[in-house]
Amino acid sequence: MEYASEAFRLFQAACGTSGDYHFFLSMVVCYCRPFTQTRGIGSILCEYPDYPDYADAEMNTRHQRMIDIRHNFSSHSSILGTRAFLLAPHSRHPATGDVCTDFHYAVAKRRFEHPEFAPWLHELVARFEDRLDADICAVTNEVGNTYRRW
């Protein structure tokens, strides 16, 4: 969550530059990383099986939006995050600008370009980071007190 928050701060500083999109994606990927299964390490949902479980339904919606952005736009090649174009003869290729001499195609990754949502989404990151910090402190105190030697 620290990396997600750092990416958000960098996003704010880079707003309006070519870097802002990359920092926004970094925030999304860093937030979502612990919610996916990885080799040898389970999902954080093992410890928080009902997450998102906020009383505020909008916070739960924010979580789902972050997951959707990750899956559909930033981390996977889904049909929702991909555009395919059939190019006719004499049309310009959107990536190269070359004029097509025959039928051709172009494929592009769609981008989620709504920077106005970044603060709204980051509030979720901050809330979950606070929750994790509090829970980690409680566990370390419990473990420490259990194994303390006098």
Wavefront OBJ file of the C-alpha trace (Angstrom):
o trace
v 0.000 0.000 0.000
v 2.982 2.276 0.572
v 3.990 1.882 -3.075
v 0.422 2.629 -4.182
v 0.393 5.799 -2.063
v 3.797 6.837 -3.363
v 2.585 6.308 -6.946
v -0.428 8.509 -6.178
v 1.809 11.301 -4.852
v 3.961 11.052 -7.992
v 0.795 11.061 -10.107
v -0.310 14.320 -8.482
v 3.102 15.896 -9.103
v 3.113 14.717 -12.732
v -0.487 15.686 -13.486
v -0.758 16.915 -17.060
v 2.515 15.305 -18.156
v 3.165 12.095 -20.041
v 4.133 10.431 -16.749
v 0.817 10.837 -14.988
v -0.771 7.831 -16.705
v 2.121 5.580 -15.689
v 1.911 6.661 -12.059
v -1.849 6.125 -12.061
v -1.355 2.577 -13.377
v 1.333 1.991 -10.762
v -1.095 2.976 -8.028
v -3.707 0.559 -9.368
v -1.284 -2.336 -9.828
v 0.330 -1.837 -6.412
v -3.039 -1.742 -4.664
v -4.349 -4.824 -6.482
v -1.191 -6.930 -6.215
v -1.995 -8.573 -2.854
v -5.487 -9.554 -4.036
v -4.182 -11.892 -6.716
v -2.742 -15.359 -6.271
v 1.004 -15.567 -6.755
v 3.439 -18.403 -6.818
v 4.201 -19.475 -3.266
v 2.343 -16.626 -1.591
v -1.393 -16.635 -1.092
v -3.730 -13.765 -1.640
v -4.295 -11.353 1.211
v -7.884 -12.563 1.050
v -6.692 -15.517 3.150
v -6.371 -13.073 6.060
v -9.279 -10.838 4.995
v -11.729 -13.296 3.386
v -14.650 -10.848 3.359
v -12.712 -7.876 1.985
v -13.925 -5.418 0.891
v -16.107 -5.277 3.947
v -16.501 -1.559 4.575
v -19.764 -0.306 6.053
v -19.610 2.423 3.413
v -20.783 0.693 0.207
v -18.912 3.246 -1.898
v -15.588 2.056 -0.461
v -16.458 -1.474 -1.589
v -17.281 -0.104 -5.046
v -13.899 1.627 -5.183
v -12.181 -1.694 -4.558
v -14.086 -3.326 -7.411
v -13.267 -0.415 -9.743
v -9.553 -0.779 -8.963
v -9.704 -4.507 -9.692
v -11.618 -3.820 -12.923
v -9.078 -1.225 -14.069
v -6.246 -3.660 -13.356
v -7.863 -6.604 -15.105
v -9.340 -4.760 -18.089
v -6.853 -1.981 -18.803
v -3.492 -2.381 -17.169
v -2.481 -5.960 -16.477
v -4.296 -8.267 -18.862
v -5.062 -8.399 -22.537
v -8.823 -8.667 -22.222
v -11.227 -7.801 -25.003
v -12.447 -4.924 -22.810
v -8.975 -3.410 -22.777
v -8.122 -3.938 -26.423
v -9.108 -2.165 -29.629
v -8.797 -3.844 -32.990
v -9.104 -1.891 -36.232
v -9.600 -3.127 -39.766
v -7.820 -0.686 -42.047
v -8.948 -0.206 -45.650
v -6.651 0.555 -48.562
v -5.606 4.221 -48.632
v -6.346 4.685 -44.895
v -3.681 5.805 -42.445
v -2.367 3.381 -39.869
v -3.173 4.969 -36.463
v 0.188 4.052 -34.921
v 2.608 4.644 -37.785
v 0.761 7.145 -39.952
v 1.654 5.094 -43.010
v -0.903 4.868 -45.803
v -2.146 1.303 -46.229
v -1.809 -0.130 -49.735
v -4.063 -3.084 -48.939
v -6.370 -4.171 -46.145
v -4.460 -4.216 -42.869
v -5.105 -4.165 -39.150
v -4.056 -2.348 -36.018
v -4.366 -3.474 -32.415
v -4.041 -1.106 -29.488
v -4.314 -1.354 -25.731
v -7.111 0.839 -24.404
v -6.165 3.222 -21.646
v -8.181 4.268 -18.650
v -7.677 8.007 -18.931
v -9.758 9.515 -16.186
v -7.266 11.131 -13.807
v -10.123 12.753 -11.907
v -10.808 9.333 -10.337
v -7.309 8.984 -8.848
v -8.043 10.821 -5.548
v -11.326 8.917 -5.209
v -9.526 5.604 -5.658
v -6.566 6.575 -3.502
v -8.843 7.098 -0.508
v -9.392 3.328 -0.568
v -5.630 2.730 -0.614
v -5.170 5.006 2.405
v -7.995 3.342 4.360
v -6.670 -0.160 3.677
v -3.112 0.913 4.516
v -4.304 2.221 7.909
v -6.167 -1.030 8.531
v -3.144 -3.146 7.645
v -0.844 -1.066 9.838
v -3.184 -1.412 12.820
v -3.594 -5.159 12.308
v 0.144 -5.711 11.874
v 0.843 -3.786 15.089
v -1.697 -5.917 16.960
v -0.177 -9.158 15.644
v 3.406 -8.129 16.374
v 2.445 -7.167 19.929
v 0.636 -10.471 20.393
v 3.562 -12.499 19.054
v 6.127 -10.428 20.907
v 4.335 -10.742 24.231
v 3.847 -14.491 23.739
v 7.530 -15.133 23.191
v 9.049 -12.481 25.425
v 11.751 -13.818 27.703
v 12.141 -12.320 31.131
l 1 2 3 4 5 6 7 8 9 10 11 12 13 14 15 16 17 18 19 20 21 22 23 24 25 26 27 28 29 30 31 32 33 34 35 36 37 38 39 40 41 42 43 44 45 46 47 48 49 50 51 52 53 54 55 56 57 58 59 60 61 62 63 64 65 66 67 68 69 70 71 72 73 74 75 76 77 78 79 80 81 82 83 84 85 86 87 88 89 90 91 92 93 94 95 96 97 98 99 100 101 102 103 104 105 106 107 108 109 110 111 112 113 114 115 116 117 118 119 120 121 122 123 124 125 126 127 128 129 130 131 132 133 134 135 136 137 138 139 140 141 142 143 144 145 146 147 148 149 150
